[in-house]
């Protein structure tokens, strides 16, 4: 799964920086694990410390969907 064109444009324009070390975040394919299942998504990640930025859209959208599907099993 990748960032939508709108989110990529917004991310590029804002040049988000890491609150911990101040480096500019880079879009990176990241693997998430929940209840023994994994899925991947491209998210902004700090190349220095590895902190990941999870947008509200991702948390309330795709991640919430996956969580609901897995918990219903």
N, C-alpha and C positions, 0 to 999 in steps of 0.2 A: 504494500500500500504506500502511496506517495502523498505528499502535500498537494492540495488543490492548487490550481494556477493562481487563484486569488490569495491564498495563504503564502505561497512562495513569493509573490510580488510584495506582499505586505512585509514578510520577513526580510526580504532583500532591501527594501526601502528603509527599514528601521535599524538595520545592522545591530541586532541585539547583542549585548555583552554579558558575560558571566558575572554574577554578583560576587562570587568568591574570589576569582583571580583577574577579572577585567578583560579577558580575551574575547574576541568576537566569536560568536557561536557559528558552527558549520552544520549544514544539513547532513545527517548521517543515518544510514539504515541501521536500525536498532532492534534487537530481539527482546521481546517481553515474555515473561513466563507467569502463568496464573493457574493454580490448581492442577499442576502437572502438564499443562498445555502451553504451547508457545505460538506467538504471532509476531510479525515484524512490521515496522512502520518507519518512515523517514521522519526524523525529528531533529530539532536543533540541539547540538551537543557541544560542550566546551572541549576544544582540542587539548587544553592544558590539564584540567582536573577531571574531565569526564562527566561532569554534572549534565543532566538531561533536562530540557525544558519541555514540559507537557502542557500544551495549550488547553484552555477550557473547552474548546471545540472538540479536541481529541478525547479528553477525559469524559465529557458528557455524551460524546457520540460513539465512536468506534469502540473505545475501551469499555464503556457501559454496556454496549451490545454484546461484546465477547463475555463480559462478566455474567450477564443475565443468561446467556446461552449455556455457559459452563455450570452455573449454579443450578440450572433446571435439570441437568443430567443426573 
